[in-house]
Amino acid sequence: MFRTGPRNLITDVAGLRVGNSSDVALKSGVTTVLCDEPAVAGVQILGGAPGTRETDLLEPHNLVEAVHAVVLSGGSAFGLDAASGVQAALRERGIGFEVGGFRVPIVPAAILFDLRNGGAKDWGRYPPYRDLGYEAAQSAATEFQLGTAGAGTGALTSGLKGGLGSASTLLDNGVTIGALAAVNPTGSVTVGRTCHFWAVPFEIGDEFGGLGYPSPMPYDAAEILLKYRDKPAGRQMETGGNTTIAVIATDAVLTKAAAKRLAMSAHDGFVRAIWPTHTPADGDLVFALATGTSGIRLEADAAIDVYAAAGATMARAISRGVFAATPADNDLFPVWSSRR
């Protein structure tokens, strides 16, 4: 039986801290995961409209084995500047791989589209995301806010505000799995227009309401409710106007190839929590981090348990992000709690 870690956050994986930075007027923000020691990393991208930085180096056949941080940011392509801010904060601390006498922090990043969400985007010549990234790195801790915070500040789903979610799972073999997600998908995380989450089979306790599935199932349960479709700002879904970006982490000892497999498995959580997902208009991406702090190396059966837990933990994190969202001025969509 799965159980949560003490915080039910990705920071239950020893060696990780998370920092958020938000701009309420902008309706956007940045979330970074900092690694106390370089962590083995991987990535899997299944959405059709990704926006990324430094993801090629994470492929198993490439040289760099580990990273110092990963960044999730709002702002569409403008948000890729956030990684430079995190990199600057790490460089000030002397953190990075030594290359030719220089310290180079390795900071992969991914972005979501939150430009058309009612926030003030008239930032002038340069976007604010580098500064937001620096602030997020400076605030990194083991406790952090969920919902309307960090990269989830301006996130939207189909019909509800999105948000930043996290969850953790402790396995019987001593391994911890943690997930973090900025939830901004084309699709819906709830069954039709109800308040019931698609991910309820994986819920532990009442971490996102404890409501179970609706009974009977609503007539529109399988309807594809696309974001913005019925809004005055646009009748059609816009390519690149969506995306759920996430991090899956473990304290198990993994190779770089196994970290990529962990990221692949975590995408199962997208499928169980969001309908539809991995569309051509989503940039769905999962980073994987393996800190190795448990010292546990996985045998075949244990590896299957970890990969299964990765999908379940990610589904819970996605749901918790929407569950925790709070209202703000000029919101386009209501928060989940308004449906209760």
Wavefront OBJ file of the C-alpha trace (Angstrom):
o trace
v 0.000 0.000 0.000
v 1.298 3.451 -0.924
v 1.653 6.113 1.761
v 2.756 9.717 1.563
v 5.951 11.200 2.886
v 5.855 13.518 5.913
v 5.277 16.639 3.798
v 3.523 15.011 0.820
v 5.829 17.143 -1.332
v 8.639 16.423 -3.770
v 11.033 17.620 -1.061
v 10.398 14.375 0.840
v 13.102 13.143 -1.562
v 16.221 13.940 0.435
v 18.573 16.362 -1.288
v 15.952 18.544 -3.007
v 14.585 22.007 -2.233
v 11.944 23.991 -4.127
v 11.639 27.745 -4.577
v 8.721 29.777 -5.928
v 8.557 33.312 -7.216
v 5.288 34.912 -8.334
v 4.168 38.188 -9.870
v 0.486 38.655 -9.049
v -0.089 41.456 -11.573
v 1.687 39.491 -14.297
v -0.251 36.333 -13.354
v 2.879 34.297 -13.887
v 5.851 32.968 -12.022
v 8.736 30.539 -11.706
v 9.387 27.364 -9.729
v 12.832 25.814 -9.401
v 14.025 22.545 -7.905
v 17.543 22.850 -6.483
v 19.716 19.792 -5.896
v 21.944 19.842 -2.811
v 24.348 17.661 -4.800
v 24.272 17.135 -8.578
v 21.459 14.696 -9.390
v 21.316 12.184 -12.230
v 18.681 13.495 -14.617
v 16.539 12.574 -17.584
v 13.638 13.984 -19.562
v 10.691 12.804 -21.618
v 8.651 15.120 -23.854
v 5.337 13.837 -25.188
v 3.489 17.061 -25.966
v 3.490 18.508 -29.459
v 4.419 22.104 -28.533
v 7.288 22.077 -26.010
v 9.432 25.020 -24.965
v 12.711 23.942 -23.402
v 16.316 24.710 -22.539
v 19.182 22.204 -22.070
v 17.036 19.109 -22.631
v 19.269 17.533 -25.307
v 22.089 17.093 -22.788
v 19.786 14.902 -20.656
v 19.573 12.157 -23.273
v 21.374 9.008 -22.054
v 23.894 9.026 -24.905
v 25.138 12.550 -24.122
v 28.015 13.530 -21.842
v 26.510 15.342 -18.826
v 25.275 12.867 -16.189
v 23.823 15.195 -13.572
v 22.268 18.623 -13.082
v 22.255 21.252 -10.342
v 18.655 22.442 -10.763
v 15.645 22.324 -13.050
v 13.228 25.166 -13.754
v 9.503 25.282 -14.492
v 8.330 28.688 -15.683
v 5.356 30.558 -17.028
v 5.767 33.092 -19.794
v 5.896 30.895 -22.879
v 9.275 31.247 -24.644
v 9.986 34.429 -22.666
v 10.055 32.287 -19.522
v 13.165 30.432 -20.624
v 15.077 33.431 -19.240
v 14.226 32.110 -15.759
v 16.949 29.474 -16.016
v 19.547 32.239 -16.392
v 18.393 33.726 -13.093
v 18.660 30.378 -11.318
v 22.043 29.805 -12.920
v 23.233 33.204 -11.663
v 22.129 32.407 -8.101
v 23.988 29.090 -8.178
v 27.118 30.635 -9.672
v 27.205 33.183 -6.830
v 27.389 30.227 -4.441
v 30.210 28.585 -6.388
v 27.938 25.776 -7.586
v 28.558 24.205 -10.998
v 30.734 21.829 -12.948
v 34.282 23.028 -13.375
v 35.118 23.534 -17.039
v 38.424 25.174 -17.953
v 38.618 26.976 -14.640
v 34.989 28.156 -14.733
v 31.996 26.954 -12.713
v 29.015 26.208 -14.959
v 25.700 25.361 -13.272
v 23.601 22.971 -15.384
v 19.985 24.144 -15.263
v 17.509 22.612 -17.746
v 14.170 24.399 -18.042
v 10.678 24.085 -19.491
v 7.909 26.631 -19.929
v 4.134 26.776 -20.113
v 1.907 29.269 -21.926
v 0.183 31.718 -19.587
v 0.292 34.895 -21.673
v -3.451 35.077 -22.316
v -4.748 34.698 -18.755
v -5.782 38.227 -17.742
v -2.408 39.315 -16.367
v -0.459 42.462 -17.280
v 2.166 41.430 -19.814
v 3.374 44.920 -20.784
v 6.798 44.444 -19.211
v 8.776 46.688 -21.577
v 11.969 45.725 -23.385
v 12.946 42.676 -21.338
v 10.643 40.138 -19.675
v 10.929 39.699 -15.885
v 11.627 35.980 -15.841
v 15.382 36.127 -15.223
v 14.741 38.080 -12.014
v 11.884 35.773 -11.068
v 14.186 32.787 -11.553
v 16.821 34.349 -9.300
v 14.197 35.039 -6.619
v 12.893 31.477 -6.847
v 16.394 30.072 -6.319
v 16.947 32.351 -3.324
v 13.703 31.181 -1.685
v 14.273 27.429 -2.144
v 13.321 25.371 0.913
v 11.782 22.034 1.858
v 8.380 23.674 2.429
v 6.691 25.630 -0.361
v 3.265 26.824 -1.462
v 0.981 24.868 -3.791
v -1.817 26.108 -6.039
v -1.595 29.701 -7.272
v 2.159 29.997 -6.780
v 5.384 29.857 -8.773
v 4.965 28.440 -12.256
v 1.330 27.708 -11.405
v 0.448 31.346 -10.656
v -1.365 31.940 -13.944
v -2.041 28.361 -15.001
v -5.426 27.331 -16.422
v -7.091 24.034 -17.238
v -10.213 23.488 -19.295
v -12.783 25.377 -17.232
v -10.825 25.827 -13.983
v -7.702 27.550 -12.750
v -4.668 25.310 -12.786
v -1.810 25.551 -10.339
v 1.347 24.108 -8.851
v 0.947 20.657 -7.327
v 3.186 18.219 -5.515
v 2.959 14.801 -3.858
v 5.195 12.056 -2.494
v 5.096 8.292 -2.013
v 7.055 6.088 0.394
v 7.558 2.524 -0.807
v 7.989 -0.492 1.455
v 11.552 -0.976 0.208
v 12.558 2.425 1.619
v 12.551 4.359 -1.669
v 10.835 7.743 -1.839
v 9.181 9.131 -4.984
v 8.213 12.789 -5.313
v 6.385 14.715 -8.022
v 5.975 18.396 -8.841
v 3.711 19.726 -11.608
v 2.735 23.105 -13.042
v -0.721 22.245 -14.365
v -1.846 24.229 -17.414
v -3.290 21.657 -19.848
v -5.567 21.820 -22.854
v -7.803 19.287 -21.160
v -9.639 18.925 -17.878
v -8.535 17.359 -14.581
v -12.134 16.809 -13.461
v -14.815 14.474 -14.795
v -16.834 16.641 -17.152
v -17.926 19.772 -15.312
v -18.094 18.094 -11.908
v -15.733 18.626 -8.965
v -14.579 14.972 -9.109
v -10.967 14.408 -10.202
v -10.030 11.871 -12.865
v -7.124 10.743 -10.640
v -9.284 9.560 -7.707
v -8.118 5.890 -7.825
v -4.681 7.090 -6.746
v -5.755 9.561 -4.049
v -4.307 8.949 -0.591
v -6.734 10.043 2.129
v -8.537 13.202 1.093
v -5.525 15.036 -0.361
v -7.661 16.493 -3.163
v -11.118 16.335 -1.654
v -11.721 12.626 -1.094
v -14.837 12.715 -3.274
v -14.342 9.579 -5.359
v -15.962 9.290 -8.777
v -19.381 10.822 -9.456
v -22.268 8.373 -9.427
v -23.792 8.163 -11.899
v -21.169 9.360 -14.343
v -22.262 12.649 -15.949
v -23.343 12.712 -19.571
v -20.364 14.900 -20.503
v -17.681 12.786 -18.802
v -15.977 11.993 -22.105
v -16.593 15.387 -23.700
v -13.411 17.136 -24.794
v -13.615 20.455 -22.956
v -10.939 22.582 -24.563
v -9.469 25.602 -22.833
v -10.599 28.978 -24.189
v -13.114 27.345 -26.554
v -16.117 29.185 -25.166
v -14.306 32.348 -24.142
v -14.721 35.736 -25.869
v -10.948 35.955 -26.318
v -11.012 33.099 -28.789
v -13.288 30.331 -29.954
v -10.539 27.923 -30.896
v -7.810 26.322 -28.898
v -4.478 27.961 -29.764
v -1.447 25.862 -30.631
v 1.142 26.226 -27.889
v -1.399 27.795 -25.552
v -1.266 25.037 -22.983
v 1.154 22.570 -21.325
v 1.728 20.649 -18.123
v 5.391 20.608 -17.095
v 6.614 18.468 -14.238
v 9.440 16.884 -12.260
v 9.538 13.326 -10.933
v 12.227 12.558 -8.373
v 13.537 9.663 -6.310
v 16.211 9.006 -3.732
v 17.042 5.665 -5.383
v 20.342 5.215 -7.221
v 19.598 5.370 -10.964
v 21.612 5.477 -14.149
v 20.907 8.216 -16.642
v 18.984 5.742 -18.827
v 16.905 4.644 -15.840
v 16.154 8.295 -15.045
v 14.739 8.700 -18.533
v 12.590 5.607 -17.958
v 11.360 7.207 -14.725
v 10.331 10.329 -16.667
v 8.530 8.168 -19.216
v 6.619 6.342 -16.474
v 5.601 9.603 -14.831
v 3.744 10.555 -18.015
v 1.300 7.770 -17.114
v 0.176 10.133 -14.360
v -0.721 12.747 -16.971
v -2.928 10.194 -18.703
v -4.690 9.251 -15.464
v -5.194 12.853 -14.298
v -5.943 14.895 -17.450
v -8.414 14.380 -20.311
v -7.187 14.804 -23.013
v -3.421 15.038 -22.612
v -0.282 14.947 -24.793
v -2.140 16.825 -27.535
v -0.447 18.705 -30.412
v -1.201 21.936 -28.538
v 0.414 20.842 -25.246
v 4.146 20.942 -24.512
v 3.881 18.170 -21.922
v 7.257 17.380 -20.378
v 8.637 15.536 -17.345
v 12.117 15.996 -15.912
v 13.442 13.135 -13.754
v 15.913 13.574 -10.897
v 17.634 10.777 -8.947
v 19.497 12.029 -5.877
v 20.710 8.569 -4.802
v 20.527 9.664 -1.160
v 18.864 6.406 -0.036
v 21.753 4.339 -1.400
v 19.210 1.822 -2.705
v 19.895 0.231 -6.089
v 16.827 -1.281 -7.709
v 16.428 -4.894 -8.697
v 13.947 -5.756 -11.442
v 10.798 -6.117 -9.287
v 11.637 -3.055 -7.217
v 12.140 -1.019 -10.368
v 8.638 -1.889 -11.539
v 7.243 -0.693 -8.208
v 9.113 2.604 -8.536
v 7.914 3.212 -12.075
v 4.324 2.406 -11.079
v 4.590 4.786 -8.128
v 5.949 7.480 -10.425
v 2.742 7.514 -12.463
v 0.478 7.425 -9.408
v 2.416 10.159 -7.603
v 2.354 12.398 -10.658
v -1.417 11.970 -11.039
v -1.862 13.046 -7.416
v 0.459 16.044 -7.801
v -1.486 17.271 -10.838
v -4.794 17.017 -8.993
v -3.423 18.723 -5.885
v -2.273 21.690 -7.973
v -5.804 22.381 -9.203
v -7.326 21.553 -5.812
v -5.128 24.170 -4.087
v -5.673 27.050 -6.557
v -6.972 30.308 -5.070
v -8.900 33.155 -6.742
v -7.307 36.430 -7.826
v -8.354 39.609 -9.604
v -9.084 39.332 -13.346
v -9.228 35.538 -13.337
v -10.602 34.029 -16.547
v -11.736 30.802 -14.869
v -12.993 29.897 -11.390
v -11.066 27.822 -8.862
v -11.912 24.207 -8.074
v -13.374 25.041 -4.653
v -16.117 27.107 -6.336
v -17.646 23.880 -7.696
v -18.238 22.397 -4.238
l 1 2 3 4 5 6 7 8 9 10 11 12 13 14 15 16 17 18 19 20 21 22 23 24 25 26 27 28 29 30 31 32 33 34 35 36 37 38 39 40 41 42 43 44 45 46 47 48 49 50 51 52 53 54 55 56 57 58 59 60 61 62 63 64 65 66 67 68 69 70 71 72 73 74 75 76 77 78 79 80 81 82 83 84 85 86 87 88 89 90 91 92 93 94 95 96 97 98 99 100 101 102 103 104 105 106 107 108 109 110 111 112 113 114 115 116 117 118 119 120 121 122 123 124 125 126 127 128 129 130 131 132 133 134 135 136 137 138 139 140 141 142 143 144 145 146 147 148 149 150 151 152 153 154 155 156 157 158 159 160 161 162 163 164 165 166 167 168 169 170 171 172 173 174 175 176 177 178 179 180 181 182 183 184 185 186 187 188 189 190 191 192 193 194 195 196 197 198 199 200 201 202 203 204 205 206 207 208 209 210 211 212 213 214 215 216 217 218 219 220 221 222 223 224 225 226 227 228 229 230 231 232 233 234 235 236 237 238 239 240 241 242 243 244 245 246 247 248 249 250 251 252 253 254 255 256 257 258 259 260 261 262 263 264 265 266 267 268 269 270 271 272 273 274 275 276 277 278 279 280 281 282 283 284 285 286 287 288 289 290 291 292 293 294 295 296 297 298 299 300 301 302 303 304 305 306 307 308 309 310 311 312 313 314 315 316 317 318 319 320 321 322 323 324 325 326 327 328 329 330 331 332 333 334 335 336 337 338 339 340
